[in-house]
């Protein structure tokens, strides 16, 4: 098939870039002809909460990435839509994660569909955002009208889609593994690479830090007296996407500075293996969620997980099998972490993870998308 993917890709960084590039590679491996149309402008600087949108890594090899889309220029949307329509791909895939992108993506899709050939499919990361605004539903409704079918990566997102459409094709396919970070390395090697003390055990909180990810819950859990007594530290690895002062104030309030290791920059791909290989368990105490790419990195590195019972996280992390699903409060998080270390559950969880991760092949995602496409 001739496939065009619209969304974030190099030179932009982060999980969405990684997703689109890995998806493209899977289609290419199956013999498809793939182009990624990414942004000339993704977010205006005043709307971007991090330090930079751009990667300093080399460009990915063997991918055809075109920088063409300006997220805030309607004339650009029409131009890009007409150009892709003339190219007449069999399939246009739009990754949708934020209503802000709806006017841009929806307009491009409208123009592309006018060619009478191209089918438009959307992979829904979210349809209702974690941090809600009054205009979100109107924008998402505009986008949904332009799409022929949807693939959601959690049942909760599939349910949310019903608020906008109940008739179009839809399918569930879980988020595939993020398997492009290299292989797990020896713990001692990882500890040395990160300049950590090998005498401690480590919990890892990984990824961009936003309010909904519940770092405040995890900091309160680290103050739990039973957990404080253990030879365990928490690594917080990721860039702040909101004001960090409240977290440093909680660190001071709970008196847990000796239990925390702050690594608050964007973690480049070549360091991800070290962080996950050094950790015993990955903690995701989210207050709201759909699915999370962090769980799929943990599966790749065969690390037990602690997640909260929100959104689609419990669909991906079977409780008591590959980790824990707990309520989003500090006591529940602390109790599970104490159980993990006291009952030495790592080895059992890891064996189960090796079997469970087989569900998350990228070929399952590409097959799901293709099965829904009726090429005109």
Residue pairs with C-beta under 8 A, 6 or more apart in sequence:
1 27
1 32
1 33
1 89
1 90
1 91
1 370
1 373
1 375
2 32
2 33
2 87
2 88
2 89
2 90
2 91
3 27
3 32
3 33
3 34
3 35
3 89
3 90
3 91
3 92
3 93
4 34
4 35
4 36
4 37
4 84
4 87
4 89
4 91
4 92
4 93
5 20
5 23
5 24
5 34
5 35
5 36
5 37
5 92
5 93
5 94
5 95
6 36
6 37
6 38
6 69
6 92
6 93
6 94
6 95
6 105
6 108
7 16
7 19
7 20
7 36
7 38
7 94
7 95
8 14
8 16
8 17
8 20
8 38
8 39
8 42
8 95
9 17
9 20
9 21
9 24
9 36
9 38
9 63
9 65
10 17
10 21
10 38
10 55
10 57
10 59
10 60
10 63
10 65
11 54
11 55
11 59
11 67
12 38
12 39
12 42
12 53
12 54
12 55
13 52
13 53
13 54
13 55
13 57
13 266
14 208
15 178
15 207
15 293
16 95
16 97
16 125
17 55
18 178
18 180
18 269
18 293
19 95
19 178
19 293
20 36
20 38
20 95
21 36
21 60
21 63
21 180
22 176
22 178
22 179
22 180
22 362
23 93
23 123
23 362
23 365
23 366
24 34
24 36
24 63
25 62
25 63
25 362
26 362
26 363
26 365
26 366
27 34
27 366
28 34
28 62
28 63
30 363
30 366
34 63
34 64
35 64
35 65
35 66
35 89
36 63
36 64
36 65
36 66
37 66
37 68
37 69
37 80
37 84
38 65
38 66
38 67
38 68
38 69
39 67
39 68
39 69
39 70
39 71
40 67
40 68
40 69
40 70
40 76
41 70
41 71
41 72
41 73
42 48
42 53
42 71
43 53
43 71
43 100
44 72
47 100
49 210
49 241
49 242
50 208
50 239
50 240
50 241
50 266
51 239
51 265
51 266
52 266
56 268
57 268
57 269
57 270
59 65
68 76
68 80
68 83
69 76
69 77
69 80
69 104
69 108
70 76
70 77
70 104
71 100
71 101
71 104
72 104
74 103
74 107
77 103
77 104
77 107
77 108
77 111
78 107
78 111
80 108
80 111
81 107
81 108
81 109
81 110
81 111
81 112
82 111
84 92
84 108
84 111
84 112
84 118
85 111
85 112
85 113
85 114
85 115
85 118
86 115
88 115
88 117
88 118
89 118
90 117
90 118
90 119
90 373
90 375
91 118
91 119
91 120
91 121
91 369
91 373
91 375
92 109
92 112
92 118
92 119
92 120
92 121
93 121
93 122
93 123
93 369
94 105
94 108
94 109
94 120
94 121
94 122
94 123
94 147
95 122
95 123
95 125
96 102
96 105
96 122
96 123
96 124
96 125
96 126
96 127
96 143
97 125
97 126
97 129
98 126
98 129
99 129
99 133
99 135
99 136
99 137
99 139
99 140
99 143
100 139
101 143
102 139
102 140
102 142
102 143
103 139
103 142
105 143
105 146
106 142
106 143
106 145
106 146
107 146
109 120
109 143
109 146
109 147
110 146
112 118
112 120
113 120
113 146
113 148
116 376
117 375
117 376
118 376
119 148
119 149
119 373
119 374
119 375
119 376
120 146
120 147
120 148
121 147
121 148
121 149
121 150
121 151
121 369
121 372
121 373
122 143
122 147
122 149
122 150
122 151
123 150
123 151
123 153
123 365
123 369
124 150
124 151
124 152
124 153
124 157
124 158
124 161
125 153
125 157
125 290
125 291
126 157
126 160
126 290
127 140
127 144
127 152
127 157
127 160
127 161
127 163
127 164
128 136
128 137
128 140
128 160
128 163
129 136
130 210
130 212
130 288
130 289
131 210
131 211
131 212
137 163
137 164
140 164
141 164
144 161
144 164
144 165
144 168
145 165
147 168
148 168
148 169
149 168
149 169
149 170
149 171
149 372
149 373
150 158
150 161
150 168
150 169
150 170
150 171
151 170
151 171
151 172
151 173
151 365
151 368
151 369
151 372
152 158
152 161
152 170
152 171
152 172
152 173
153 172
153 173
153 174
153 175
153 290
153 291
153 312
154 172
154 174
154 175
154 290
154 291
154 311
154 312
154 315
154 316
155 172
155 312
155 315
156 290
156 311
156 312
156 315
157 290
157 291
157 312
158 170
158 172
161 170
169 372
171 368
171 371
171 372
173 364
173 365
173 368
174 291
174 315
174 316
174 359
174 360
174 364
175 291
175 292
175 293
175 295
175 296
175 316
175 360
176 296
176 360
176 361
176 362
176 364
176 365
177 296
177 297
177 299
177 300
177 357
177 360
177 361
177 362
178 293
178 296
178 297
178 300
179 300
179 362
180 269
181 269
181 272
181 273
181 276
181 297
181 300
181 301
182 270
182 272
182 273
183 273
184 273
184 276
184 277
184 301
184 302
185 193
185 273
185 274
185 277
186 277
187 198
187 277
187 278
188 198
189 274
189 277
190 273
190 274
190 275
190 277
190 278
191 197
191 198
191 278
192 198
193 271
193 274
194 235
194 263
194 274
194 275
194 278
196 202
196 235
196 261
196 278
199 231
200 231
200 232
200 233
201 230
201 231
201 232
201 233
201 280
201 341
202 232
202 233
202 234
202 235
202 261
202 278
202 279
202 280
203 232
203 233
203 234
203 235
203 279
203 280
203 281
203 282
203 283
203 337
204 234
204 235
204 237
204 275
204 276
204 278
204 279
204 281
204 282
204 283
204 303
205 215
205 218
205 234
205 235
205 236
205 237
205 238
205 282
205 283
205 284
205 285
206 237
206 238
206 267
206 275
206 276
206 282
206 294
206 297
207 213
207 237
207 238
207 292
207 293
207 294
208 238
208 239
208 240
208 241
209 215
209 236
209 238
209 239
209 240
209 241
209 242
209 244
209 247
209 264
210 241
210 242
211 242
211 287
212 286
212 287
212 288
212 289
213 284
213 285
213 286
213 287
214 284
214 285
214 286
214 287
214 308
214 328
215 236
215 247
215 285
216 246
216 247
216 250
217 285
217 287
217 308
217 328
217 329
217 330
217 333
218 234
218 283
218 285
218 330
218 333
219 234
219 247
219 250
219 251
219 254
219 256
219 260
220 250
220 254
220 330
221 227
221 285
221 330
221 331
221 333
221 334
221 337
222 228
222 234
222 254
222 256
222 259
222 260
222 334
223 254
223 255
223 256
223 330
224 330
224 331
224 334
224 338
226 334
226 338
227 334
227 337
227 338
228 256
228 259
230 338
230 341
232 259
232 337
232 341
233 259
233 260
233 261
234 259
234 260
234 261
234 283
235 261
235 263
235 275
235 278
235 279
236 260
236 261
236 262
236 263
236 264
237 263
237 264
237 267
237 275
238 263
238 264
238 266
238 267
239 264
239 265
239 266
240 247
240 264
244 264
251 257
251 260
263 275
267 275
272 297
273 301
276 282
276 297
276 298
276 301
276 303
277 301
279 303
280 303
280 304
280 340
280 341
280 346
281 303
281 304
281 305
281 306
281 323
281 337
281 340
281 346
282 294
282 295
282 297
282 298
282 303
282 304
282 305
282 306
282 323
283 305
283 306
283 333
283 337
284 292
284 294
284 295
284 305
284 306
284 307
284 308
284 313
285 306
285 307
285 308
285 328
285 333
286 292
286 307
286 308
286 310
286 311
286 313
286 328
287 308
287 310
287 328
288 310
288 311
289 307
289 308
289 310
289 311
289 312
289 313
290 311
290 312
291 311
291 312
291 313
291 315
291 316
292 307
292 313
292 316
295 305
295 307
295 313
295 316
295 317
296 316
296 360
298 304
298 305
299 322
299 353
299 356
299 357
299 360
300 357
302 350
302 353
302 354
302 357
303 350
303 353
304 322
304 323
304 340
304 345
304 346
304 349
304 350
304 353
305 317
305 322
305 323
305 324
306 323
306 324
306 326
306 333
306 336
306 337
306 340
307 313
307 314
307 316
307 317
307 323
307 324
307 325
307 326
308 325
308 326
308 327
308 328
308 333
309 325
309 326
309 327
309 328
310 328
313 325
314 325
317 323
317 324
317 325
318 325
318 352
318 356
319 325
321 349
321 352
321 356
322 349
322 352
322 353
322 356
323 349
324 336
324 339
324 340
326 332
326 333
326 335
326 336
339 345
340 346
